[in-house]
Amino acid sequence: MALAEALHYVQDRCVPSPAENNRLHRRIEDGASRLHDLLERIQVDLLKPVGRRELRKLLREQPVAKDARRAIICDALYTYAVLYAVLANPLKAPEHLLEKAAKVRRTFTGWRLVVCVVLALASVIAYTLLALALLSANVYLLGVVGCPCQLSTPR
């Protein structure tokens, strides 16, 4: 019941408050009831699915519609955002990404995995040895120029 009440509240915010302008409120709600099948005829770009924290910010910036068509579109957009934030599992990756991950897992097994790990370790070791050599040779080459702790030469 709480989700239904929250959705009703979000949808009500798409229409101007009757306390502010009762005539405009009534006109938009009447027009929206006549345009009930509007979403079947037009394409609506749904809001990018967001998490709960981003949803709060989105709802604070929610616009008020000036006509029935915009009220229905606003209603659909924000209802979708709320339902996604509440019901979607953010820990489950989209299906196309799961398929790509499975393909990568199949590709990097056996000798390919060993080669990749050895190359990664070799590059880390090579970088570390290079950094140590530069550090021991000359601190200036590491970009410490301008550091307040740099030793100054006496004049």
KESEGU-922874 format. One record per residue: x, y, z of N, C-alpha, C in turn; chain; residue number from 1. Coordinates in steps of 0.001 Angstrom, whole numbers. Atoms other than C-alpha are relative to their C-alpha. Layout:
N
pt n.xx X; n.yy Y; n.zz Z; ca.xx X; ca.yy Y; ca.zz Z; c.xx X; c.yy Y; c.zz Z; cadena A; num NUM
...
***
This chain:
155
pt n.xx 819; n.yy -1199; n.zz 0; ca.xx 0; ca.yy 0; ca.zz 0; c.xx 865; c.yy 1267; c.zz 0; cadena A; num 1
pt n.xx -858; n.yy -1179; n.zz -70; ca.xx 2881; ca.yy 2402; ca.zz 713; c.xx 519; c.yy 386; c.zz -1384; cadena A; num 2
pt n.xx -479; n.yy -297; n.zz 1352; ca.xx 4212; ca.yy 2092; ca.zz -2864; c.xx -1097; c.yy 668; c.zz -820; cadena A; num 3
pt n.xx 1119; n.yy -598; n.zz 734; ca.xx 771; ca.yy 2864; ca.zz -4297; c.xx -220; c.yy 1446; c.zz 435; cadena A; num 4
pt n.xx 165; n.yy -1370; n.zz -495; ca.xx 477; ca.yy 5932; ca.zz -2079; c.xx 1132; c.yy 898; c.zz -498; cadena A; num 5
pt n.xx -1135; n.yy -784; n.zz 483; ca.xx 3962; ca.yy 7080; ca.zz -3074; c.xx -164; c.yy 328; c.zz -1479; cadena A; num 6
pt n.xx 216; n.yy -248; n.zz 1429; ca.xx 3147; ca.yy 6670; ca.zz -6772; c.xx -1108; c.yy 1021; c.zz -213; cadena A; num 7
pt n.xx 1093; n.yy -966; n.zz 116; ca.xx -120; ca.yy 8572; ca.zz -6311; c.xx 521; c.yy 1412; c.zz 303; cadena A; num 8
pt n.xx -576; n.yy -1294; n.zz -356; ca.xx 1811; ca.yy 11394; ca.zz -4628; c.xx 881; c.yy 533; c.zz -1130; cadena A; num 9
pt n.xx -880; n.yy -408; n.zz 1099; ca.xx 4417; ca.yy 11474; ca.zz -7420; c.xx -829; c.yy 442; c.zz -1197; cadena A; num 10
pt n.xx 849; n.yy -338; n.zz 1139; ca.xx 1696; ca.yy 11495; ca.zz -10074; c.xx -763; c.yy 1297; c.zz 245; cadena A; num 11
pt n.xx 694; n.yy -1249; n.zz -319; ca.xx -184; ca.yy 14275; ca.zz -8280; c.xx 909; c.yy 1210; c.zz -183; cadena A; num 12
pt n.xx -923; n.yy -1127; n.zz 145; ca.xx 2932; ca.yy 16429; ca.zz -8397; c.xx 184; c.yy 404; c.zz -1450; cadena A; num 13
pt n.xx -80; n.yy -357; n.zz 1423; ca.xx 2747; ca.yy 16370; ca.zz -12208; c.xx -1061; c.yy 1031; c.zz -369; cadena A; num 14
pt n.xx 1128; n.yy -902; n.zz 263; ca.xx -443; ca.yy 18433; ca.zz -12013; c.xx 76; c.yy 1150; c.zz 1006; cadena A; num 15
pt n.xx -7; n.yy -1113; n.zz -952; ca.xx -658; ca.yy 21934; ca.zz -10489; c.xx -959; c.yy -263; c.zz 1159; cadena A; num 16
pt n.xx 811; n.yy 218; n.zz -1197; ca.xx -2054; ca.yy 21898; ca.zz -6967; c.xx -1326; c.yy 747; c.zz -111; cadena A; num 17
pt n.xx 1283; n.yy -713; n.zz 25; ca.xx -5765; ca.yy 22727; ca.zz -6667; c.xx -1; c.yy 1187; c.zz 959; cadena A; num 18
pt n.xx -76; n.yy -1126; n.zz -930; ca.xx -4852; ca.yy 25013; ca.zz -3763; c.xx 592; c.yy 1230; c.zz -686; cadena A; num 19
pt n.xx -622; n.yy -1121; n.zz 701; ca.xx -2749; ca.yy 27152; ca.zz -6109; c.xx -865; c.yy 517; c.zz -1148; cadena A; num 20
pt n.xx 812; n.yy -395; n.zz 1146; ca.xx -4988; ca.yy 27149; ca.zz -9199; c.xx -989; c.yy -1128; c.zz -283; cadena A; num 21
pt n.xx 982; n.yy 1083; n.zz 88; ca.xx -8113; ca.yy 25013; ca.zz -8954; c.xx -506; c.yy -180; c.zz -1427; cadena A; num 22
pt n.xx 514; n.yy 97; n.zz 1362; ca.xx -9337; ca.yy 25833; ca.zz -12463; c.xx 999; c.yy -711; c.zz -924; cadena A; num 23
pt n.xx -1032; n.yy 645; n.zz 807; ca.xx -6038; ca.yy 24843; ca.zz -14097; c.xx 140; c.yy -1475; c.zz 387; cadena A; num 24
pt n.xx -84; n.yy 1377; n.zz -481; ca.xx -5864; ca.yy 21708; ca.zz -11930; c.xx -1125; c.yy -848; c.zz -600; cadena A; num 25
pt n.xx 1162; n.yy 738; n.zz 512; ca.xx -9373; ca.yy 20619; ca.zz -12973; c.xx 104; c.yy -183; c.zz -1517; cadena A; num 26
pt n.xx -111; n.yy 78; n.zz 1455; ca.xx -8731; ca.yy 21424; ca.zz -16658; c.xx 1030; c.yy -1054; c.zz -423; cadena A; num 27
pt n.xx -1041; n.yy 972; n.zz 348; ca.xx -5516; ca.yy 19367; ca.zz -16753; c.xx -455; c.yy -1416; c.zz 331; cadena A; num 28
pt n.xx 461; n.yy 1352; n.zz -356; ca.xx -7047; ca.yy 16396; ca.zz -14920; c.xx -1100; c.yy -479; c.zz -944; cadena A; num 29
pt n.xx 1047; n.yy 398; n.zz 954; ca.xx -10112; ca.yy 16413; ca.zz -17201; c.xx 605; c.yy -332; c.zz -1362; cadena A; num 30
pt n.xx -659; n.yy 266; n.zz 1279; ca.xx -7911; ca.yy 16639; ca.zz -20278; c.xx 795; c.yy -1293; c.zz 33; cadena A; num 31
pt n.xx -783; n.yy 1233; n.zz -133; ca.xx -5698; ca.yy 13834; ca.zz -18992; c.xx -901; c.yy -1225; c.zz -49; cadena A; num 32
pt n.xx 906; n.yy 1157; n.zz 38; ca.xx -8682; ca.yy 11552; ca.zz -18507; c.xx -490; c.yy -261; c.zz -1428; cadena A; num 33
pt n.xx 395; n.yy 194; n.zz 1398; ca.xx -9679; ca.yy 12156; ca.zz -22161; c.xx 1156; c.yy -541; c.zz -843; cadena A; num 34
pt n.xx -1179; n.yy 432; n.zz 748; ca.xx -6121; ca.yy 11434; ca.zz -23333; c.xx 597; c.yy -1287; c.zz 566; cadena A; num 35
pt n.xx -472; n.yy 1201; n.zz -703; ca.xx -5874; ca.yy 8113; ca.zz -21513; c.xx 874; c.yy -892; c.zz -882; cadena A; num 36
pt n.xx -771; n.yy 877; n.zz 884; ca.xx -4535; ca.yy 6262; ca.zz -24571; c.xx 1167; c.yy 728; c.zz -670; cadena A; num 37
pt n.xx -1071; n.yy -797; n.zz 602; ca.xx -1955; ca.yy 8959; ca.zz -25363; c.xx 1326; c.yy -755; c.zz -46; cadena A; num 38
pt n.xx -1301; n.yy 672; n.zz -55; ca.xx 1004; ca.yy 6819; ca.zz -24305; c.xx 112; c.yy -1139; c.zz -995; cadena A; num 39
pt n.xx -53; n.yy 1043; n.zz 1018; ca.xx 52; ca.yy 4137; ca.zz -26819; c.xx 304; c.yy 590; c.zz -1377; cadena A; num 40
pt n.xx -165; n.yy -620; n.zz 1313; ca.xx 246; ca.yy 6631; ca.zz -29707; c.xx 1314; c.yy 746; c.zz -170; cadena A; num 41
pt n.xx -1247; n.yy -753; n.zz 132; ca.xx 3428; ca.yy 8538; ca.zz -28934; c.xx 1132; c.yy -756; c.zz 686; cadena A; num 42
pt n.xx -1176; n.yy 606; n.zz -624; ca.xx 6933; ca.yy 7518; ca.zz -28030; c.xx 476; c.yy 928; c.zz 1104; cadena A; num 43
pt n.xx -458; n.yy -780; n.zz -1136; ca.xx 8060; ca.yy 8678; ca.zz -24612; c.xx 1401; c.yy -465; c.zz 355; cadena A; num 44
pt n.xx -1349; n.yy 348; n.zz -444; ca.xx 11738; ca.yy 8805; ca.zz -23713; c.xx -17; c.yy -89; c.zz 1517; cadena A; num 45
pt n.xx 40; n.yy 196; n.zz -1439; ca.xx 11780; ca.yy 7305; ca.zz -20256; c.xx 1285; c.yy 506; c.zz 629; cadena A; num 46
pt n.xx -1168; n.yy -461; n.zz -729; ca.xx 14102; ca.yy 8708; ca.zz -17658; c.xx 986; c.yy -1141; c.zz 169; cadena A; num 47
pt n.xx -1025; n.yy 1015; n.zz -239; ca.xx 17370; ca.yy 6891; ca.zz -17225; c.xx -262; c.yy -595; c.zz 1386; cadena A; num 48
pt n.xx 232; n.yy 598; n.zz -1316; ca.xx 16867; ca.yy 4381; ca.zz -14415; c.xx 1038; c.yy 491; c.zz 1009; cadena A; num 49
pt n.xx -879; n.yy -546; n.zz -1028; ca.xx 18298; ca.yy 5800; ca.zz -11220; c.xx -185; c.yy -775; c.zz 1293; cadena A; num 50
pt n.xx 89; n.yy 596; n.zz -1325; ca.xx 18978; ca.yy 4565; ca.zz -7721; c.xx -851; c.yy 861; c.zz 912; cadena A; num 51
pt n.xx 885; n.yy -704; n.zz -939; ca.xx 17098; ca.yy 5693; ca.zz -4653; c.xx 512; c.yy 1388; c.zz 356; cadena A; num 52
pt n.xx -553; n.yy -1303; n.zz -367; ca.xx 19469; ca.yy 8520; ca.zz -3774; c.xx -219; c.yy 1013; c.zz -1120; cadena A; num 53
pt n.xx 196; n.yy -896; n.zz 1135; ca.xx 19299; ca.yy 10002; ca.zz -7273; c.xx -1483; c.yy 296; c.zz -212; cadena A; num 54
pt n.xx 1438; n.yy -192; n.zz 161; ca.xx 15527; ca.yy 9519; ca.zz -7291; c.xx -495; c.yy 1151; c.zz 873; cadena A; num 55
pt n.xx 418; n.yy -1103; n.zz -880; ca.xx 15122; ca.yy 11881; ca.zz -4318; c.xx 297; c.yy 1351; c.zz -655; cadena A; num 56
pt n.xx -373; n.yy -1256; n.zz 667; ca.xx 16989; ca.yy 14608; ca.zz -6207; c.xx -907; c.yy 250; c.zz -1201; cadena A; num 57
pt n.xx 850; n.yy -106; n.zz 1179; ca.xx 14969; ca.yy 13920; ca.zz -9354; c.xx -1408; c.yy 469; c.zz 387; cadena A; num 58
pt n.xx 1350; n.yy -369; n.zz -431; ca.xx 11680; ca.yy 14205; ca.zz -7458; c.xx -57; c.yy 1430; c.zz 532; cadena A; num 59
pt n.xx -19; n.yy -1392; n.zz -470; ca.xx 12725; ca.yy 17495; ca.zz -5841; c.xx -59; c.yy 976; c.zz -1171; cadena A; num 60
pt n.xx -33; n.yy -867; n.zz 1179; ca.xx 13246; ca.yy 18926; ca.zz -9343; c.xx -1143; c.yy -287; c.zz -969; cadena A; num 61
pt n.xx 1101; n.yy 410; n.zz 880; ca.xx 10032; ca.yy 17442; ca.zz -10755; c.xx -808; c.yy 1211; c.zz -467; cadena A; num 62
pt n.xx 760; n.yy -1142; n.zz 509; ca.xx 8273; ca.yy 19945; ca.zz -13046; c.xx -1508; c.yy -212; c.zz 138; cadena A; num 63
pt n.xx 1464; n.yy 56; n.zz -1; ca.xx 4572; ca.yy 20783; ca.zz -12972; c.xx -459; c.yy 220; c.zz -1435; cadena A; num 64
pt n.xx 466; n.yy -78; n.zz 1383; ca.xx 2736; ca.yy 20243; ca.zz -16256; c.xx -928; c.yy 1192; c.zz -199; cadena A; num 65
pt n.xx 870; n.yy -1128; n.zz 348; ca.xx 962; ca.yy 23090; ca.zz -18027; c.xx -1222; c.yy -441; c.zz -795; cadena A; num 66
pt n.xx 1159; n.yy 510; n.zz 732; ca.xx -1420; ca.yy 20883; ca.zz -20027; c.xx -130; c.yy -1502; c.zz 251; cadena A; num 67
pt n.xx 313; n.yy 1405; n.zz -272; ca.xx -2966; ca.yy 17411; ca.zz -19984; c.xx 1026; c.yy -942; c.zz -620; cadena A; num 68
pt n.xx -966; n.yy 876; n.zz 681; ca.xx -543; ca.yy 15890; ca.zz -22498; c.xx 1298; c.yy -101; c.zz 790; cadena A; num 69
pt n.xx -1242; n.yy 0; n.zz -784; ca.xx 2500; ca.yy 16946; ca.zz -20490; c.xx -202; c.yy -668; c.zz 1360; cadena A; num 70
pt n.xx 277; n.yy 646; n.zz -1290; ca.xx 846; ca.yy 15745; ca.zz -17271; c.xx 63; c.yy -1515; c.zz -127; cadena A; num 71
pt n.xx -30; n.yy 1453; n.zz 195; ca.xx 380; ca.yy 12230; ca.zz -18676; c.xx 1436; c.yy -467; c.zz -237; cadena A; num 72
pt n.xx -1391; n.yy 373; n.zz 256; ca.xx 3950; ca.yy 12130; ca.zz -19964; c.xx 816; c.yy 71; c.zz 1290; cadena A; num 73
pt n.xx -688; n.yy -151; n.zz -1282; ca.xx 5271; ca.yy 13419; ca.zz -16629; c.xx -351; c.yy -1162; c.zz 927; cadena A; num 74
pt n.xx 477; n.yy 1111; n.zz -828; ca.xx 3166; ca.yy 10806; ca.zz -14846; c.xx 713; c.yy -1298; c.zz -371; cadena A; num 75
pt n.xx -645; n.yy 1244; n.zz 450; ca.xx 4605; ca.yy 7980; ca.zz -16956; c.xx 1494; c.yy -2; c.zz 317; cadena A; num 76
pt n.xx -1442; n.yy -71; n.zz -229; ca.xx 8199; ca.yy 9157; ca.zz -16661; c.xx 364; c.yy -205; c.zz 1465; cadena A; num 77
pt n.xx -358; n.yy 77; n.zz -1414; ca.xx 8248; ca.yy 9597; ca.zz -12907; c.xx -495; c.yy -1287; c.zz 649; cadena A; num 78
pt n.xx 451; n.yy 1298; n.zz -510; ca.xx 6187; ca.yy 6471; ca.zz -12225; c.xx 1027; c.yy -1068; c.zz -342; cadena A; num 79
pt n.xx -1027; n.yy 960; n.zz 417; ca.xx 8739; ca.yy 4475; ca.zz -14211; c.xx 1249; c.yy 138; c.zz 872; cadena A; num 80
pt n.xx -1206; n.yy -218; n.zz -803; ca.xx 11637; ca.yy 6064; ca.zz -12303; c.xx -180; c.yy -528; c.zz 1420; cadena A; num 81
pt n.xx 259; n.yy 479; n.zz -1363; ca.xx 10028; ca.yy 5303; ca.zz -8928; c.xx -56; c.yy -1519; c.zz 32; cadena A; num 82
pt n.xx 104; n.yy 1464; n.zz 21; ca.xx 9130; ca.yy 1729; ca.zz -9836; c.xx 1366; c.yy -642; c.zz -210; cadena A; num 83
pt n.xx -1320; n.yy 571; n.zz 244; ca.xx 12622; ca.yy 1080; ca.zz -11166; c.xx 866; c.yy 99; c.zz 1254; cadena A; num 84
pt n.xx -835; n.yy -192; n.zz -1186; ca.xx 14293; ca.yy 2541; ca.zz -8066; c.xx -426; c.yy -917; c.zz 1144; cadena A; num 85
pt n.xx 500; n.yy 813; n.zz -1111; ca.xx 12068; ca.yy 524; ca.zz -5712; c.xx 83; c.yy -1488; c.zz -305; cadena A; num 86
pt n.xx 138; n.yy 1421; n.zz 301; ca.xx 11633; ca.yy -2785; ca.zz -7520; c.xx 1199; c.yy -629; c.zz -702; cadena A; num 87
pt n.xx -1110; n.yy 575; n.zz 772; ca.xx 14739; ca.yy -3199; ca.zz -9682; c.xx 1120; c.yy -442; c.zz 929; cadena A; num 88
pt n.xx -1139; n.yy 488; n.zz -763; ca.xx 17717; ca.yy -5133; ca.zz -8421; c.xx 1259; c.yy 620; c.zz -587; cadena A; num 89
pt n.xx -1177; n.yy -650; n.zz 561; ca.xx 20743; ca.yy -2869; ca.zz -8894; c.xx 1228; c.yy -904; c.zz -16; cadena A; num 90
pt n.xx -1151; n.yy 895; n.zz -37; ca.xx 23072; ca.yy -5782; ca.zz -8137; c.xx 21; c.yy -955; c.zz -1186; cadena A; num 91
pt n.xx 51; n.yy 909; n.zz 1144; ca.xx 21921; ca.yy -7795; ca.zz -11158; c.xx 303; c.yy 809; c.zz -1257; cadena A; num 92
pt n.xx -410; n.yy -705; n.zz 1217; ca.xx 23629; ca.yy -6718; ca.zz -14340; c.xx -1007; c.yy -249; c.zz -1118; cadena A; num 93
pt n.xx 858; n.yy 229; n.zz 1166; ca.xx 21666; ca.yy -6279; ca.zz -17584; c.xx 430; c.yy -1258; c.zz -753; cadena A; num 94
pt n.xx -226; n.yy 1297; n.zz 653; ca.xx 21375; ca.yy -9446; ca.zz -19661; c.xx 1143; c.yy 46; c.zz -1018; cadena A; num 95
pt n.xx -1058; n.yy -57; n.zz 1017; ca.xx 23654; ca.yy -8268; ca.zz -22492; c.xx 1392; c.yy 59; c.zz 637; cadena A; num 96
pt n.xx -1295; n.yy -35; n.zz -675; ca.xx 26448; ca.yy -7562; ca.zz -19994; c.xx 347; c.yy -1356; c.zz 604; cadena A; num 97
pt n.xx -243; n.yy 1347; n.zz -526; ca.xx 26020; ca.yy -10987; ca.zz -18392; c.xx 504; c.yy -923; c.zz -1105; cadena A; num 98
pt n.xx -450; n.yy 815; n.zz 1136; ca.xx 26403; ca.yy -12576; ca.zz -21837; c.xx 1453; c.yy 313; c.zz -361; cadena A; num 99
pt n.xx -1378; n.yy -382; n.zz 311; ca.xx 29591; ca.yy -10591; ca.zz -22503; c.xx 963; c.yy -521; c.zz 1063; cadena A; num 100
pt n.xx -859; n.yy 505; n.zz -1076; ca.xx 31001; ca.yy -11566; ca.zz -19098; c.xx 228; c.yy -1496; c.zz -146; cadena A; num 101
pt n.xx -149; n.yy 1448; n.zz 197; ca.xx 30335; ca.yy -15239; ca.zz -19807; c.xx 948; c.yy -285; c.zz -1164; cadena A; num 102
pt n.xx -889; n.yy 184; n.zz 1154; ca.xx 32093; ca.yy -14907; ca.zz -23176; c.xx 1453; c.yy 259; c.zz 394; cadena A; num 103
pt n.xx -1359; n.yy -307; n.zz -460; ca.xx 35132; ca.yy -13292; ca.zz -21536; c.xx 519; c.yy -1131; c.zz 879; cadena A; num 104
pt n.xx -398; n.yy 1107; n.zz -868; ca.xx 35184; ca.yy -16044; ca.zz -18909; c.xx 399; c.yy -1232; c.zz -807; cadena A; num 105
pt n.xx -322; n.yy 1151; n.zz 845; ca.xx 35158; ca.yy -18701; ca.zz -21626; c.xx 1294; c.yy 228; c.zz -778; cadena A; num 106
pt n.xx -1178; n.yy -317; n.zz 805; ca.xx 37858; ca.yy -16911; ca.zz -23626; c.xx 1285; c.yy -74; c.zz 824; cadena A; num 107
pt n.xx -1205; n.yy -63; n.zz -819; ca.xx 40315; ca.yy -16374; ca.zz -20771; c.xx 44; c.yy -1140; c.zz 1010; cadena A; num 108
pt n.xx -202; n.yy 1167; n.zz -855; ca.xx 40787; ca.yy -19869; ca.zz -19413; c.xx 1266; c.yy -707; c.zz -464; cadena A; num 109
pt n.xx -1163; n.yy 805; n.zz 368; ca.xx 43725; ca.yy -22230; ca.zz -19405; c.xx 1232; c.yy 832; c.zz -264; cadena A; num 110
pt n.xx -1271; n.yy -652; n.zz 320; ca.xx 46880; ca.yy -21006; ca.zz -21118; c.xx -164; c.yy 1494; c.zz -243; cadena A; num 111
pt n.xx 214; n.yy -1438; n.zz 227; ca.xx 45345; ca.yy -17628; ca.zz -22094; c.xx -8; c.yy 760; c.zz 1326; cadena A; num 112
pt n.xx 44; n.yy -623; n.zz -1320; ca.xx 44664; ca.yy -16837; ca.zz -18446; c.xx 1408; c.yy 91; c.zz 585; cadena A; num 113
pt n.xx -1372; n.yy 7; n.zz -521; ca.xx 48217; ca.yy -17821; ca.zz -17460; c.xx 836; c.yy 1075; c.zz -689; cadena A; num 114
pt n.xx -765; n.yy -1011; n.zz 742; ca.xx 49713; ca.yy -15626; ca.zz -20211; c.xx -391; c.yy 1408; c.zz 454; cadena A; num 115
pt n.xx 458; n.yy -1337; n.zz -422; ca.xx 47585; ca.yy -12623; ca.zz -19184; c.xx 501; c.yy 337; c.zz 1401; cadena A; num 116
pt n.xx -464; n.yy -243; n.zz -1368; ca.xx 48476; ca.yy -12995; ca.zz -15495; c.xx 1506; c.yy 249; c.zz 17; cadena A; num 117
pt n.xx -1457; n.yy -178; n.zz 46; ca.xx 52202; ca.yy -13370; ca.zz -16265; c.xx 356; c.yy 1362; c.zz -595; cadena A; num 118
pt n.xx -275; n.yy -1312; n.zz 603; ca.xx 52169; ca.yy -10299; ca.zz -18541; c.xx -360; c.yy 1140; c.zz 950; cadena A; num 119
pt n.xx 400; n.yy -1035; n.zz -953; ca.xx 50303; ca.yy -8248; ca.zz -15932; c.xx 1028; c.yy 117; c.zz 1123; cadena A; num 120
pt n.xx -1008; n.yy -28; n.zz -1067; ca.xx 52749; ca.yy -9226; ca.zz -13186; c.xx 1333; c.yy 543; c.zz -509; cadena A; num 121
pt n.xx -1257; n.yy -493; n.zz 568; ca.xx 55727; ca.yy -8576; ca.zz -15471; c.xx -36; c.yy 1511; c.zz -184; cadena A; num 122
pt n.xx 87; n.yy -1452; n.zz 186; ca.xx 54472; ca.yy -5075; ca.zz -16277; c.xx 41; c.yy 729; c.zz 1339; cadena A; num 123
pt n.xx -46; n.yy -624; n.zz -1331; ca.xx 53936; ca.yy -4282; ca.zz -12578; c.xx 1429; c.yy -24; c.zz 537; cadena A; num 124
pt n.xx -1385; n.yy 108; n.zz -481; ca.xx 57424; ca.yy -5544; ca.zz -11700; c.xx 906; c.yy 952; c.zz -776; cadena A; num 125
pt n.xx -828; n.yy -898; n.zz 812; ca.xx 59000; ca.yy -3620; ca.zz -14602; c.xx -223; c.yy 1457; c.zz 393; cadena A; num 126
pt n.xx 293; n.yy -1374; n.zz -401; ca.xx 57241; ca.yy -399; ca.zz -13598; c.xx 603; c.yy 297; c.zz 1365; cadena A; num 127
pt n.xx -547; n.yy -202; n.zz -1342; ca.xx 58280; ca.yy -826; ca.zz -9960; c.xx 1515; c.yy 158; c.zz -55; cadena A; num 128
pt n.xx -1457; n.yy -109; n.zz 124; ca.xx 61923; ca.yy -1418; ca.zz -10905; c.xx 406; c.yy 1321; c.zz -651; cadena A; num 129
pt n.xx -285; n.yy -1276; n.zz 651; ca.xx 61881; ca.yy 1605; ca.zz -13216; c.xx -187; c.yy 1160; c.zz 972; cadena A; num 130
pt n.xx 260; n.yy -1066; n.zz -968; ca.xx 60357; ca.yy 3802; ca.zz -10516; c.xx 1092; c.yy 44; c.zz 1064; cadena A; num 131
pt n.xx -1074; n.yy 34; n.zz -998; ca.xx 62955; ca.yy 2671; ca.zz -7964; c.xx 1310; c.yy 518; c.zz -578; cadena A; num 132
pt n.xx -1229; n.yy -481; n.zz 636; ca.xx 65793; ca.yy 3311; ca.zz -10428; c.xx -29; c.yy 1514; c.zz -159; cadena A; num 133
pt n.xx 114; n.yy -1454; n.zz 148; ca.xx 64521; ca.yy 6817; ca.zz -11167; c.xx 75; c.yy 700; c.zz 1343; cadena A; num 134
pt n.xx -8; n.yy -601; n.zz -1330; ca.xx 63992; ca.yy 7533; ca.zz -7498; c.xx 1415; c.yy 50; c.zz 552; cadena A; num 135
pt n.xx -1372; n.yy 9; n.zz -518; ca.xx 67508; ca.yy 6507; ca.zz -6603; c.xx 915; c.yy 887; c.zz -847; cadena A; num 136
pt n.xx -859; n.yy -799; n.zz 875; ca.xx 69008; ca.yy 8347; ca.zz -9607; c.xx -258; c.yy 1489; c.zz 162; cadena A; num 137
pt n.xx 280; n.yy -1430; n.zz -24; ca.xx 67202; ca.yy 11655; ca.zz -9467; c.xx -1467; c.yy 219; c.zz 340; cadena A; num 138
pt n.xx 1365; n.yy -270; n.zz -439; ca.xx 64097; ca.yy 12769; ca.zz -7568; c.xx -673; c.yy 987; c.zz -941; cadena A; num 139
pt n.xx 525; n.yy -1019; n.zz 901; ca.xx 63661; ca.yy 15608; ca.zz -10054; c.xx -818; c.yy -625; c.zz -1130; cadena A; num 140
pt n.xx 688; n.yy 622; n.zz 1122; ca.xx 62523; ca.yy 13194; ca.zz -12799; c.xx -1390; c.yy -505; c.zz 362; cadena A; num 141
pt n.xx 1317; n.yy 494; n.zz -411; ca.xx 59542; ca.yy 12010; ca.zz -10752; c.xx -1031; c.yy 1113; c.zz 119; cadena A; num 142
pt n.xx 969; n.yy -1094; n.zz -32; ca.xx 57921; ca.yy 15444; ca.zz -10870; c.xx -151; c.yy 614; c.zz 1364; cadena A; num 143
pt n.xx 73; n.yy -576; n.zz -1334; ca.xx 58707; ca.yy 16570; ca.zz -7348; c.xx 424; c.yy 1465; c.zz -35; cadena A; num 144
pt n.xx -419; n.yy -1390; n.zz 134; ca.xx 59750; ca.yy 19972; ca.zz -8687; c.xx -1074; c.yy 893; c.zz 592; cadena A; num 145
pt n.xx 942; n.yy -926; n.zz -597; ca.xx 58126; ca.yy 22751; ca.zz -6728; c.xx -523; c.yy -464; c.zz 1342; cadena A; num 146
pt n.xx 427; n.yy 512; n.zz -1297; ca.xx 57579; ca.yy 20632; ca.zz -3640; c.xx 653; c.yy 847; c.zz 1089; cadena A; num 147
pt n.xx -596; n.yy -838; n.zz -1036; ca.xx 58074; ca.yy 22776; ca.zz -507; c.xx 1082; c.yy -730; c.zz 793; cadena A; num 148
pt n.xx -989; n.yy 753; n.zz -763; ca.xx 60134; ca.yy 19966; ca.zz 1015; c.xx 1286; c.yy -212; c.zz -791; cadena A; num 149
pt n.xx -1180; n.yy 181; n.zz 845; ca.xx 62668; ca.yy 20084; ca.zz -1835; c.xx 1186; c.yy 759; c.zz 612; cadena A; num 150
pt n.xx -1193; n.yy -636; n.zz -549; ca.xx 66194; ca.yy 20848; ca.zz -706; c.xx 428; c.yy 1150; c.zz -900; cadena A; num 151
pt n.xx -475; n.yy -1135; n.zz 797; ca.xx 67452; ca.yy 24228; ca.zz -1791; c.xx 1524; c.yy 47; c.zz 91; cadena A; num 152
pt n.xx -1460; n.yy -97; n.zz 13; ca.xx 71044; ca.yy 24845; ca.zz -2761; c.xx 405; c.yy 1352; c.zz 570; cadena A; num 153
pt n.xx -424; n.yy -1291; n.zz -579; ca.xx 72876; ca.yy 27532; ca.zz -748; c.xx 710; c.yy 860; c.zz -1046; cadena A; num 154
pt n.xx -635; n.yy -933; n.zz 940; ca.xx 74069; ca.yy 30633; ca.zz -2629; c.xx 1240; c.yy 569; c.zz 578; cadena A; num 155
***
